[in-house]
Amino acid sequence: MSERPETLPELVRAAAERFGDAEAVVDLPLRLTFTELAERVSVAAGAFAAAGVGRGDRVAIWAPNSAEWIIAAFGLLTAGGVLVPVNTRFKAEEAGDIIRRSEAKAVLVEEGFLGLDYAAPAGVPVIDLKSGFLESGRPFERPVRPGDVCDIMFTSGTTGRPKGVMMTHAQTLRLYAEWCALADLREGDRYLIVNPFFHIFGYKAGCVASLIAGAAIIPVPVFDLDLVLELVERERVTMLPGPPTLYHSLLEARGRRDLSSLRCAVTGAADIPVDLIRRVRSELPFRSIMTGYGLTEAGTVTASRPGDTFESIATTVGTPCDGVELRIAEDGEVLVRGYTVMVGYLHDPAATAEAIDPDGWLHTGDLGKLDEAGRLRIVGRKKDMFIVGGFNAYPAEIESFLLEHPAVAQAAVVGVPDERLGQVAKAFVVRAAPVEGDDLIAWSKKRMAGFKVPRSVAFLDELPTNATGKVQKELLR
């Protein structure tokens, strides 16, 4: 084995050699060391091989975060297979579409989770992760190459039918080694992973990063604040990424639980109130806060850096990762080029050609601006932009203004029809303190151009989000 692992199966073995008896996975009552994890992965690889999974064959995992998910995923890769994670919120028909199009040879599930019907298309076997299948093989490893596709992760489908993004072992290892440094993930850290494993954050910035750094993975199957707080206290969690709502909850819970072990926070994508970042840093034990921007088609693209101000962490998503180029097109779209850009969309050369231009630039569909220091600010999605009396209005920009109001905890803005202006802004707000819609509108008029000001405000207890934390604006519309 080379000094630096070049494939994910090599990574598992290297982690066992480097970190040995240190804890690798804590999924109570199960506790596994790095050595034990590598042994279980090798046995699982044998089970996949015995089941007929060959080099390049695809297998879907449609299950929540667990030790078994980790063992299955890396066991499959060690057998030479290709991982196809499936969103646990999908119903059978939605999952079936992905399983069918990925040509998966089998689907691994956790029977009974969320009461879902884990059916697969005809002819595709469904295997329960808890059935003993993963322990049924003999130790096995099939050689794979750094340039081989290791996983096909389907996009969240907010712009139509999900597309299968193909990434390689080499891309994954290089990018998430850098992610560990940027997020300050260290050997011996205790990493509570709330982000779902079917998403690039939970799987790559979670499981893969932990194996690179030598951190213990503590998986959480469904976000439950009381469980998270209990695990933070009992397992002495040091690394806790999550959306802004998670940090609001921690601020409310301090004093009731021992959170003193927490060292690293990671959040991202959406604008965050500057005061929230300041409070997380001053009122909670966190010593580092990272924010970043990424997408399934290119992994983590930008990240904040140590020493960045509260304001830059809250309002920008940092500067590009090493080996990643970034530019803003004439229409404001964020373009990305570099080794992290996907191999392409599975069985969809037309969509691949539409996404990646002849010069290698990935067209992200996000709109952004660069500040004088080269930090990226996301101002919206091309599809979310709406036109008010001839002026382009960007929801993310309006949302960032609203978040400056002390009574606003969360905000989402959509364009709604208007007879005179074509479309106008409507704001959906989760309150942090009492405030009325008329007050927010009057406040907005003093801070933003008239065409950006929301004409109406609706108050919600929470914003509708998908399993990866993105606000589902189609539901708000």
Salt bridges, closest charged atoms under 4 A:
GLU23 OE2 - ARG31 NH1 3.13
GLU23 OE1 - ARG190 NH1 2.79
ASP57 OD2 - LYS105 NZ 3.47
GLU68 OE1 - LYS130 NZ 3.06
ASP97 OD2 - ARG101 NH2 2.98
ASP97 OD1 - ARG161 NH1 3.13
GLU103 OE1 - ARG58 NH1 3.02
GLU103 OE2 - HIS347 NE2 3.38
GLU141 OE1 - ARG13 NE 2.89
ASP148 OD2 - ARG55 NH2 2.80
ASP148 OD1 - ARG145 NE 3.54
ASP151 OD2 - LYS204 NZ 3.09
ASP184 OD1 - ARG186 NE 2.94
ASP184 OD2 - ARG263 NE 3.45
ASP189 OD1 - ARG263 NH1 2.60
GLU230 OE2 - ARG234 NH1 2.71
GLU233 OE1 - ARG257 NH1 2.98
GLU235 OE2 - ARG31 NH2 2.64
GLU235 OE1 - ARG190 NH2 2.63
GLU235 OE2 - ARG234 NE 3.68
ASP258 OD2 - ARG236 NH1 3.19
ASP271 OD2 - ARG377 NH2 3.42
ASP275 OD1 - ARG278 NH1 3.80
GLU283 OE1 - ARG254 NH2 2.77
GLU283 OE2 - ARG279 NE 2.98
ASP308 OD1 - ARG375 NH2 3.66
ASP322 OD2 - ARG174 NH2 3.69
GLU325 OE2 - ARG337 NE 2.96
ASP331 OD2 - LYS382 NZ 2.96
GLU333 OE1 - HIS363 ND1 3.52
GLU333 OE1 - LYS382 NZ 3.28
ASP357 OD2 - HIS363 NE2 3.03
ASP366 OD1 - ARG381 NH1 3.01
ASP371 OD2 - ARG375 NH1 3.55
ASP384 OD1 - LYS383 NZ 3.37
ASP384 OD1 - ARG477 NH2 2.68
GLU397 OE2 - LYS452 NZ 3.14
GLU399 OE2 - LYS473 NZ 2.60
